[in-house]
């Protein structure tokens, strides 16, 4: 989402975010790839739940 917001530009609106998300074609997030497009809205096949405690540490 952060990359999409960067790509959306300084005047962010819903259309700019959608266009930016659709530009994330095979986007590598450091070993994990997401792939969005006009007809592809799920981005990835896997979803991982991560919980972060108030102190910033991962909850196991």
trRosetta pair geometry for C-beta under 8 A, 3 or more apart (Angstrom, degrees):
i j d omega theta_ij theta_ji phi_ij phi_ji
1 4 5.5 -54 -152 36 36 113
1 5 6.4 36 152 -19 68 104
2 5 5.7 -54 -149 35 32 111
2 6 6.5 36 151 -20 64 103
3 6 5.6 -51 -150 34 35 114
3 7 6.3 29 153 -14 66 108
3 20 7.8 -178 122 161 67 110
3 24 6.5 102 104 -98 126 122
3 27 6.7 161 113 175 163 151
4 7 5.7 -59 -146 42 32 108
4 8 6.2 44 151 -37 65 102
4 17 5.8 62 148 -156 115 73
4 20 4.2 124 -161 117 71 113
4 21 4.7 12 -122 -73 137 69
4 24 6.5 -59 -76 -37 90 129
5 8 5.5 -42 -145 19 33 120
5 12 6.4 -1 -147 -111 79 143
5 17 6.9 -4 -89 -113 60 96
5 20 7.3 141 -55 111 17 160
6 20 7.8 156 67 -163 52 140
7 20 3.7 147 92 -143 109 109
7 23 5.9 -151 168 66 155 136
7 24 7.8 -164 10 -58 159 88
8 12 4.7 58 122 -113 134 87
8 13 8.0 -178 180 34 122 43
8 16 4.0 93 -161 138 93 106
8 17 5.1 -10 -95 -80 139 55
8 19 7.4 120 -114 65 72 91
8 20 4.3 -77 -66 -29 72 148
9 12 7.0 172 72 -70 61 63
9 16 6.0 -100 39 -163 98 137
11 16 6.9 156 97 -45 69 160
12 16 5.5 -135 -137 79 47 134
12 17 6.4 54 -165 -55 94 95
13 16 5.2 94 49 10 66 104
13 17 7.3 -132 97 -5 32 91
14 17 5.7 -56 -147 37 34 110
14 18 6.3 35 156 -20 67 105
15 18 5.8 -53 -147 36 31 111
15 19 6.3 30 155 -17 64 107
16 19 5.8 -55 -147 39 30 111
16 20 6.2 31 154 -19 65 109
17 20 5.6 -55 -144 39 31 112
17 21 6.2 34 155 -21 65 104
18 21 5.8 -53 -146 35 29 111
18 22 6.4 28 155 -18 63 107
19 22 5.8 -57 -150 37 30 112
19 23 6.7 32 150 -24 62 105
20 23 5.6 -55 -154 29 34 113
20 24 7.4 43 148 -31 61 95
21 24 5.9 -46 -164 13 41 115
21 36 4.9 -80 159 139 78 162
22 36 5.7 -114 -106 127 31 103
22 37 5.5 64 -154 -144 77 29
22 38 5.4 42 -139 -61 131 59
23 36 7.8 11 46 80 30 107
24 27 4.2 -50 -166 -16 85 141
24 34 5.9 -4 145 101 123 105
24 35 7.2 -164 121 -129 79 23
24 36 4.5 47 68 32 98 110
24 43 7.5 6 101 -127 128 98
25 35 6.0 32 -152 -144 45 76
25 36 7.0 -100 -75 60 49 56
25 37 6.1 55 -94 -74 93 98
26 33 5.7 -13 -159 -172 60 124
26 35 5.1 18 -67 -97 50 101
27 33 6.6 149 73 -155 40 67
27 34 5.3 -21 61 63 96 83
27 35 7.2 169 15 -82 72 46
27 36 7.8 -8 7 15 118 90
28 31 7.3 70 -171 -21 95 19
28 32 7.6 129 -159 68 55 36
28 33 5.3 -32 -96 -95 59 82
29 32 4.7 -33 64 72 105 88
29 33 7.0 177 13 -89 79 27
29 34 6.4 45 -22 -4 119 100
32 44 7.4 8 170 -121 99 145
33 44 7.5 153 95 -106 53 100
34 43 4.4 -10 -163 180 106 95
34 44 5.0 -64 -112 -54 77 101
35 40 6.3 -30 123 131 86 147
35 43 6.5 152 56 -154 43 40
35 44 7.3 118 24 -77 72 56
36 40 5.7 -177 -154 98 35 94
36 41 6.9 39 -142 -118 90 30
36 43 5.1 -10 -69 -96 90 79
37 40 4.1 48 44 34 91 105
40 43 7.5 132 141 -62 92 36
42 45 7.6 61 126 -83 126 42
44 47 7.1 135 89 -69 110 63
50 58 6.7 -62 -166 -134 95 101
51 58 7.2 104 78 -163 59 60
51 59 4.0 -38 96 47 110 120
52 56 6.4 -13 179 -148 109 33
52 57 7.2 158 -156 80 68 26
52 58 6.2 -46 -103 -100 65 48
52 59 6.9 -155 -91 -5 13 89
53 56 7.0 -40 74 27 75 19
53 57 5.1 -4 40 60 115 78
53 58 7.6 58 0 128 88 2
53 59 5.4 119 -49 -60 90 96
